[in-house]
């Protein structure tokens, strides 16, 4: 085990990410001197994903997390991809091994699944119809997680219909699931759904709005969001006000980070400690953002 470690995150609009706080505290708890560095392409103008991966290799990074909009694009740049990430078609964690090879993994799937079981309970999904909004990198991981949870029929909506159709095809080919369907309009799907998941960036700071018309969300729905900046998106807040059971992106963030930390270090972190650190940092961050809004 290394006694010092440099890791990071590559993505867009990540200045308010809590990953540095989560991982650096987990490093300290494990007796590792660790630093988590943000590489935000919004601020690093002109930098490409390939360039940033090469820089991480050269600088001696042990690993990097990957977020929007690179989770699918990164796959082609890696030396090896785990079986689970291959099935999903997206990577959010890249480990740089001792021979400097880039090995891709996906902890979004397990992170969402554990968060859902903890927050809403497996019975909320098992045998039910669910509407998934978004078929990008996060949406792909969430789709497979929902299938893990026993969803009877997964209805997938994306503004890019070809992307939703491709995800449905992958669910069938890669997992044998025959109950996935892409929908051109979420209206009828929302009427049939027991729950609705937002796996788009809509609602995140910098991506204002809601991913679906408020009128389609009913009190009997459960609603989940993968966004955690802010923790309570408009989508979640409005659903909560209607009486829906809700799941913010917080628990998923913690669980996927815990799984990524295992890949970084080979150690099992204290997930409850990570959740306490997250809750404190998230409250401070959202208060600061609200003060300048």
C-alpha positions in Angstrom: 0.0 0.0 0.0 1.2 3.5 -0.9 1.7 5.9 2.0 1.0 8.9 -0.3 -1.4 9.1 -3.2 -2.4 11.6 -5.8 -5.8 11.2 -7.5 -8.3 13.4 -9.2 -11.4 14.1 -11.2 -11.8 15.0 -14.8 -15.0 16.6 -16.0 -17.0 19.8 -16.7 -18.5 22.2 -14.2 -17.0 20.4 -11.2 -15.7 23.3 -9.1 -18.3 22.5 -6.4 -17.5 18.8 -6.3 -17.3 17.3 -2.8 -15.0 14.5 -4.0 -11.8 16.1 -2.7 -13.4 16.5 0.8 -14.6 12.9 0.8 -11.4 11.2 -0.4 -8.9 13.3 1.4 -10.7 12.6 4.7 -10.8 8.9 3.8 -7.0 9.0 3.0 -6.3 10.7 6.4 -8.4 8.1 8.2 -6.3 5.3 6.5 -3.0 7.0 7.4 -2.3 8.0 3.8 -1.1 11.4 2.7 -3.5 12.0 -0.2 -4.5 14.8 -2.5 -7.5 14.9 -4.8 -7.1 17.3 -7.7 -10.0 18.7 -9.8 -9.4 19.0 -13.5 -12.3 21.1 -14.8 -12.4 21.5 -18.6 -14.6 24.6 -18.1 -11.5 26.3 -16.4 -8.8 24.5 -18.3 -9.8 25.9 -21.7 -8.7 24.0 -24.7 -7.7 20.9 -22.7 -8.9 17.6 -24.1 -9.8 14.4 -22.2 -6.9 12.5 -23.8 -4.5 15.3 -22.8 -5.6 15.3 -19.2 -5.3 11.5 -19.0 -1.8 11.7 -20.3 -0.9 14.5 -17.9 -2.2 12.4 -15.0 0.0 9.5 -16.1 3.0 11.8 -16.3 2.4 13.5 -13.0 2.2 10.1 -11.1 -1.5 10.0 -10.4 -2.7 6.7 -8.9 -6.2 7.1 -10.4 -8.7 9.6 -11.7 -12.5 9.7 -11.5 -14.3 10.6 -14.7 -17.6 12.6 -14.8 -19.9 14.4 -17.2 -19.4 14.6 -20.2 -16.6 12.0 -20.5 -17.9 8.7 -19.0 -18.5 7.1 -22.4 -15.8 8.8 -24.4 -13.1 7.7 -22.0 -13.6 4.0 -22.7 -11.8 4.1 -26.0 -8.7 5.7 -24.4 -8.1 3.0 -21.9 -5.7 0.0 -21.9 -8.2 -2.3 -20.1 -11.9 -2.0 -19.0 -13.4 -4.2 -16.3 -16.2 -6.6 -17.3 -18.8 -4.5 -15.4 -17.8 -1.3 -17.1 -17.7 -3.0 -20.5 -21.3 -4.1 -19.9 -22.4 -0.6 -19.0 -20.4 1.1 -21.8 -19.3 3.8 -19.4 -16.4 4.4 -17.0 -16.2 6.7 -14.0 -13.0 5.5 -12.3 -9.7 4.9 -14.0 -6.9 3.3 -12.0 -3.3 3.8 -13.2 -1.4 0.6 -12.4 2.3 0.3 -11.6 3.1 -0.2 -15.3 1.2 3.0 -16.1 -1.7 1.2 -17.8 -5.1 2.9 -17.6 -7.8 0.5 -16.3 -11.4 1.5 -16.3 -14.1 0.7 -13.8 -17.7 1.8 -13.0 -18.8 2.5 -9.4 -21.9 4.5 -10.4 -23.9 1.3 -10.8 -23.1 -0.1 -7.4 -23.3 3.4 -5.9 -26.8 4.0 -7.2 -28.0 0.4 -6.3 -26.7 0.7 -2.7 -28.2 4.2 -2.3 -31.6 3.1 -3.6 -31.7 0.1 -1.3 -30.7 2.3 1.7 -33.1 5.2 0.8 -36.2 3.9 -0.9 -35.8 0.1 -0.5 -35.5 -2.6 -3.1 -39.3 -3.2 -3.1 -39.9 0.2 -4.6 -38.3 -1.0 -7.8 -38.7 -4.8 -7.9 -41.4 -5.8 -10.3 -42.3 -2.2 -11.1 -42.2 0.0 -14.2 -39.7 2.9 -14.0 -39.0 5.9 -16.2 -35.3 6.8 -16.6 -34.5 10.3 -17.8 -31.1 10.3 -19.6 -29.1 7.7 -21.4 -25.6 9.1 -21.2 -22.8 7.9 -19.0 -24.7 8.2 -15.7 -27.9 7.0 -17.3 -26.2 3.8 -18.5 -25.0 2.9 -15.1 -28.3 3.7 -13.5 -30.2 1.6 -16.1 -28.1 -1.5 -15.2 -28.5 -0.7 -11.4 -32.3 -0.6 -11.8 -32.2 -4.0 -13.6 -30.1 -5.3 -10.6 -32.9 -4.0 -8.4 -35.5 -6.1 -10.3 -37.3 -3.5 -12.3 -40.0 -5.2 -14.5 -39.9 -2.6 -17.3 -37.5 0.3 -17.8 -38.7 3.1 -20.0 -35.8 5.3 -21.1 -36.2 8.9 -22.4 -33.5 11.0 -23.8 -33.7 14.1 -26.0 -31.3 12.2 -28.3 -33.6 9.3 -29.2 -30.8 7.4 -30.8 -28.9 7.3 -27.5 -31.9 6.0 -25.6 -32.5 3.3 -28.3 -28.8 2.3 -28.1 -29.0 1.9 -24.3 -32.1 -0.3 -24.7 -30.3 -2.4 -27.3 -27.3 -2.8 -25.0 -29.6 -3.8 -22.0 -30.9 -6.7 -24.2 -27.6 -7.8 -25.8 -25.4 -7.4 -22.7 -27.8 -8.6 -19.9 -30.5 -10.5 -21.7 -33.1 -8.0 -20.4 -36.1 -7.9 -22.7 -38.2 -5.3 -20.8 -36.4 -2.1 -21.7 -38.0 0.4 -24.0 -37.0 3.8 -25.2 -39.8 6.4 -25.3 -40.1 9.4 -27.6 -42.2 11.3 -25.1 -42.1 10.8 -21.3 -45.8 11.7 -20.9 -47.4 8.3 -21.2 -44.4 6.6 -19.6 -44.8 8.8 -16.5 -48.4 7.7 -16.2 -47.4 4.0 -16.0 -44.3 4.4 -13.9 -44.0 3.7 -10.2 -40.9 5.9 -10.1 -38.9 8.4 -12.1 -35.1 8.8 -12.1 -33.2 11.8 -13.3 -29.8 10.8 -14.7 -29.2 14.0 -16.7 -27.2 17.0 -15.5 -30.4 19.1 -15.6 -30.9 20.7 -12.1 -27.2 20.8 -11.4 -25.6 24.2 -10.6 -24.9 25.6 -14.1 -27.7 23.5 -15.7 -30.8 25.2 -14.4 -34.3 23.7 -14.7 -36.1 20.4 -14.3 -35.7 17.3 -16.5 -39.4 16.7 -16.9 -42.6 18.7 -16.7 -43.8 19.1 -13.1 -47.3 18.0 -14.1 -46.1 14.5 -14.9 -44.9 13.9 -11.4 -47.7 12.5 -9.1 -47.7 12.1 -5.3 -47.7 8.3 -5.7 -44.4 8.3 -7.6 -41.0 7.9 -6.0 -38.4 10.2 -7.4 -34.6 9.9 -7.5 -31.9 12.2 -8.8 -28.2 11.5 -9.4 -27.4 15.3 -9.1 -26.0 16.4 -5.7 -25.0 20.0 -6.5 -27.2 21.3 -5.0 -28.3 18.3 -2.9 -32.0 19.3 -3.2 -32.6 20.0 -6.9 -35.8 21.7 -8.1 -36.9 18.3 -9.4 -36.5 16.7 -6.0 -37.9 19.7 -4.0 -41.0 19.9 -6.1 -41.6 16.1 -5.9 -41.1 16.2 -2.1 -43.7 19.1 -1.9 -46.2 16.8 -3.7 -45.7 14.1 -1.1 -43.4 11.8 -3.2 -40.8 9.6 -1.6 -37.5 11.1 -2.8 -33.8 10.2 -3.1 -31.2 12.9 -3.7 -27.9 12.3 -5.3 -26.1 12.4 -1.9 -26.2 8.7 -1.0 -25.1 7.7 -4.5 -22.2 10.1 -4.3 -21.0 8.6 -1.0 -21.4 4.9 -2.1 -19.7 5.4 -5.5 -16.9 7.3 -3.8 -16.5 4.5 -1.2 -16.2 1.9 -4.1 -13.8 4.1 -5.9 -11.6 4.4 -2.8 -11.4 0.6 -2.6 -10.1 0.6 -6.2 -7.7 3.4 -5.5 -6.2 1.9 -2.3 -7.3 -1.7 -1.9 -8.8 -0.6 1.5 -12.3 -0.6 2.7 -13.3 2.9 3.9 -15.7 3.7 6.7 -18.8 4.5 4.7 -20.7 6.0 7.7 -17.8 8.4 8.3 -17.8 9.3 4.6 -21.5 10.0 4.9 -21.0 12.3 7.9 -18.2 14.1 6.1 -20.4 14.5 3.0 -23.4 15.8 5.0 -21.4 18.4 6.7 -19.5 19.6 3.6 -22.7 19.5 1.5 -24.6 21.7 4.0 -21.8 24.2 4.1 -21.4 24.3 0.3 -25.1 24.7 -0.4 -25.4 27.4 2.2 -22.5 29.3 0.6 -24.1 28.9 -2.9 -27.5 30.1 -1.6 -25.8 33.2 -0.1 -24.4 34.3 -3.4 -27.4 33.3 -5.6 
